[in-house]
Every structure is written in C-alpha cells, then in structure tokens.
Amino acid sequence: MNNLAAILVKTYPKKVKLEDGTAIYLRPLLKDDEQAFLAYFRSLAPEERVDLKEEVTDPKVIENWMETLDYDLMLPLVALHEDRIVGAASLRFSLSAWTRHQGQVNLSTDPRYRAKGLGTLLLLSLEEIAAALGLEQLTAEVPQELTKAFYLFEKLGFQKAAVLPGFVMDAAGRESDIVLMIKSLMPDPGNLAQAQGN
C-alpha cells in the first residue's frame, strides 16, 4: 500500500490536545515499543481486554506482534503522553475479495485518559486513513458490557448491526456478548444530491 506509506509519512507523528489541554502524540506503533506496549496492556483491567482476542499481558504475544508487524495487514496507532502509551487503536485490512472494501477497527484507552476525547481522536485518525485509502465501510466488535465504548462508537456514526451471544471468552472462562457495529464511509446520496443542487 504505497498510499498508506505516503499518508503515514505526511501525517505522523501528530501532536494533539485532549479536552483538558493535555498534549498527546499519535503515531504508528513501532517495533521498539514492545516493552511500553506490554506495560500499557498490563495496566488495563481484565474486562477491558476481553475484545482483544489474545492474551496481551503475555510477553510472548506482544513479542510475536512486533515480529510480524505489517502495516499492510493491520495499522496500529498509539497515543503517548510523556513517552508512555496511554491508548491504542488499530485498523485491520481485509485480504478477502468479498470484504476488501471494509476495515475493522479496535480501540482501548488508559482509564485515566477517558472522557477527555482520546478515544475519539484515535478513531477519527483511523477513519481518515481508511477514507483516504478508499475503504467504504468500518466495522467494530464491542463487548456488550463496555457501554461507554459502545456509546463512543455510536456517537461517531457506527450503527449496531448484530449481537453475537457468548462470542468471546476471557482467560477465566467467562463468556461475553459482542455487539457488531458498522459505519459507512460513503457519502450520503441525499446530502450529495442536495449539495449538487445548490
């Protein structure tokens, strides 16, 4: 994806400010971030990691992620405050011909930085990249108990498409329902017609 490389070089690292004025830097995850990434995930409560699909507190899992880091398959963005990772979001690209117009997003943030706009900044950054690459649709899988995450995605235009009962299981064997959410990146035909008419 030559276009992706050009976007990343042009845009990142990017300095942004949270709603309380805290300065945050956004940039793609680097292989040198291995220990900081592990420390970040270990700072999250178990219920906040249920949608991550792997045991991200295991050093071997993070080591494998870094060894196989490939932005053409999945683009992870991290948010840093004073050189510490305080949030992470990823955009996974589909290799299937049927779903090549889609990207799947995932989000997690340090609880101390929530309700300040960090999750919104990360998701909007991924959405801008997805739109620039010509993707038409974003999907997200949100554990039903993470109501604040659900409302954030909803606020940003994602719509509830389905509930998958008992779809994921944590390390203790507890099952959780997943809400599948979808957002179209295509222009609204009604708005487009109205704009052309003006």
N, C-alpha and C positions, 0 to 999 in steps of 0.2 A: 504494500500500500504506500506508494510514493507520496500520495496526497496527505496521508496521515503523518509521515515524517516531516513534511513541509509545515503542517499545522502545528506540530509539537515544537519544532524549532522556532517558529514565529511567535508562539503564544506563551511558552513556559520557559523558566519559572515565572509565575504570575503572583504579584502581591495584591491581596485583597484585604478588606477590613470587615470584621463582624459587626453586628448591630451595636455592640457595646464599645466599638472602637479598637478592639484587639486586632493587631496586624497578623495575618496568616499568609503563608506562602503555599501555593498549589503547584504541583509538578508531577510528572510521571514517576512511578516507583522505579528505583534503581537497584541493581544487584548489591550495591554497598549498603542498602537499607536493611539488610537481613536481620540484624540484632534489634534495631529500632522497631521494625515491623513486628517481630515476635513479642517485644515488650508491650507494644500497643495492644495486640490481641489479648495478651495475658491480663491487661488492665480492664477488660470488658467482662461483665457478669456472664455466666454460662447461658442464661436465657437470651442474651443479646447476640450470641454467636450461633444460634440454632439454624439460621438460614445460610450459613457459610459453607455447609456441606462437607467440610473436612475439619479435623481436629487441629485448629490453627494455633493452639498453645503448645503443640508438639514441634520442637526444633527441626525435626526431620521433614515435617510437612512444609515448613517455611523454606528450608534449605532446598527442597525439591522445586518449590515455586520459583525460587530465584534462579536455579539452574535451567529451568525451562521457560523463563520469562521471554515472551514473544508478543510484542505489541500488535502484530498482525492477527493474532488469535484473541488476545484479551489485553485491553489497555487499563492498567490500574493507575489511578490518580491518588496522591496522598496530600494531606493538609498538614503543614508543620507550623508549630509555634515554638520559637526559641529552640529550633533543631530537634524538637520532639514531635513524633507523629501523633496527631490528635483526631484524625479522621481519614477514611479511605473509601474510595468508590471505584467501581470497575465497569467497563463496557466490554462485554463479550460478543465477538462477532460470530456469525453462523457460517459454517462451511457447507451446509446443506443447500442444494439448489432451490428447494421449496421455501426456505426461510432466510435466504441471503439478504432480503430486504429488512431484516429485523436485527436488533441488538438487544442483549439482555443486560440490565444494569443491577448493581448491587451496592448497598451503602451501609456504612457503620461509622459512628462518631463517638468520641470520648464524652461520657455523660456531663462532664464539667463544661463542655463547649456547646451544649444543646440549647435550643430556644434562643440562639444568637444568629441564626442564619447560615451556619456552617453546612448542614446537610443540603440546604437549598443551593448554595454556591457550588458544591461538588456536583450535584445532579445537573444543574444548568450548564456547567462546564462540559460534562459528558454529552449532554443533549446538543450543544453547539457543535461538538466534534462529529457526532452522529449525523446531524443535518448536513454538515459540510462534506461528509463522505457519501451523501446521497441515500442514507438509510431512511426508510419510510415509517418505521414503527419501533417503539421501545417496549420491552416487557420487564416486569419486576415480579419476583416472588417474595411476598411479605408474610412472615408468621403472623397468624391472626391475633396473638396476644400482644404484639408490638403495635398498639393502637396509635401511638404518636408517629411511628414510621408510616403507618397506613394513611393517616391524615396528611402527612407531608407529601407523599406521592399524589394523593387526591388533590391537594392544593395546587400541585404543579401540573395538573391536567391528566393524570393517569386515571383510568376507569377500571372498576372492579369487573373482571371478566368471568371468574370462576373461583370456587373454594374447593381445595383439594384436601379432603379429610385425612388426618393421620399421615400426611405426605412425608414428613421428616421425623427423625428420631434422634434425640440427643444422646450423649455418652452414657447417661443413666437409664436409657431405655424408654424415656418419656416421649410420646408422640405429640406432634403439633400439626394443626391445620395450616395450610398455606393459602394465601389469597393471591391469585394470579391477576396482575394489573397490567393494562396496556395503554400506551399513549401513541396516537398518530402524529407523525411529524409532517404530514402532507398538509398543504394549505386547505382551509375550509372552502369548498366550492362556492358557498353562499357569500362569504366575505370577498372572495376573488372576483365574483361577478359584480358585486357592489362597488368594488374598487375600480373595475374596468368601466363601469357605468358613469363614474364621477369624472 
